[in-house]
């Protein structure tokens, strides 16, 4: 191993590289480009992965929304175009007949799907806001971040149909003075007084909500707006290990059975499967990572082969020099080790440059996308993966260096000295 730290060894390596500057630079770029592609693509894929995880961190991954529409087929004496309506009774039936369901939250709303929002008044200040009627179970599907001192709707609110509400952070800023604490205060919602029990921070991805929405108990909403047993839509979360696409199919199948709808009618119930969308995005990100690995290794391999070709040319050009060294007592292992060391050195230099360039590119991408609306965050490649790629490069550099090294030691000193 002493030859690694021998000044003469490195002088010969740098002398050899200096004789083939153009070819060496081009070959290094080839290896550099391989690890750069790997880092840039896999890091970008990870950024997409992180972005969507962050966007949906407050909502269950295997969640979906289901609502009633109108039939598109006649069935059991009912005509086409029959308007359907979800009912509270549907919830218990779905829980019993669809094992994949972990949580299900019936929801109602005013001012969301084209109808008039509620007029909300606090003293001399007023505004129009969307009102949601919810059960506490909703927060098990879509987490609501409540500011300190407040809370969300609880079971007692539901059982007693309490006139309590949770307002949004923008609602607070519009209806209350800056230093005024809204918790415990009363506001009028469509001329009915509600006590504020919490202020929620806006978290995208939880459904249709915004930072100005107001949440009240489902049972209170029913009495306030006379909705009876009607349900606007269902927010459903399947178990983590469940097939969310099959769960959606099963939910619709059960609803069709309950409401006497043709099993083949695909328009009777609408849905949005967030779990399916998320799985597709994660699949795309994993595909990008795999593609970056394949393309990166292939490009690295091509570059390393180029290094081997350069060293073969170098060995041929240094035939006489190698013959002199052999004649002066250099062992075959010393000659072979120098050629392999040169190969590994070029590979490592190219790898480090590629890593630096890839990291700089990811940093630039992060600065461009940071704070934007597109779900993208922190595009990085784990350090072990980067080191693993570098190790692969060193191994390939060593293996490819064996070819010119073997060529060098196969030259007989007497024959090398005869060449001109």
Secondary structure as UniProt FT lines:
FT   HELIX           2..5
FT   HELIX           7..19
FT   HELIX           21..55
FT   TURN            56..58
FT   TURN            61..62
FT   STRAND          63..68
FT   TURN            76..77
FT   TURN            80..81
FT   STRAND          86..87
FT   HELIX           89..97
FT   TURN            99..100
FT   STRAND          101..110
FT   STRAND          118..122
FT   TURN            123..124
FT   STRAND          125..129
FT   STRAND          131..134
FT   TURN            136..137
FT   HELIX           138..141
FT   STRAND          145..146
FT   TURN            148..149
FT   HELIX           155..159
FT   TURN            160..161
FT   STRAND          164..168
FT   HELIX           169..175
FT   TURN            178..179
FT   TURN            183..184
FT   STRAND          186..189
FT   TURN            190..191
FT   STRAND          192..201
FT   TURN            204..205
FT   TURN            211..212
FT   STRAND          214..217
FT   HELIX           218..225
FT   TURN            228..229
FT   STRAND          230..231
FT   STRAND          233..238
FT   TURN            240..241
FT   HELIX           244..258
FT   TURN            259..260
FT   TURN            263..264
FT   STRAND          269..273
FT   HELIX           274..317
FT   HELIX           319..327
FT   TURN            328..329
FT   HELIX           332..369
FT   TURN            370..371
FT   HELIX           383..409
FT   HELIX           413..418
//
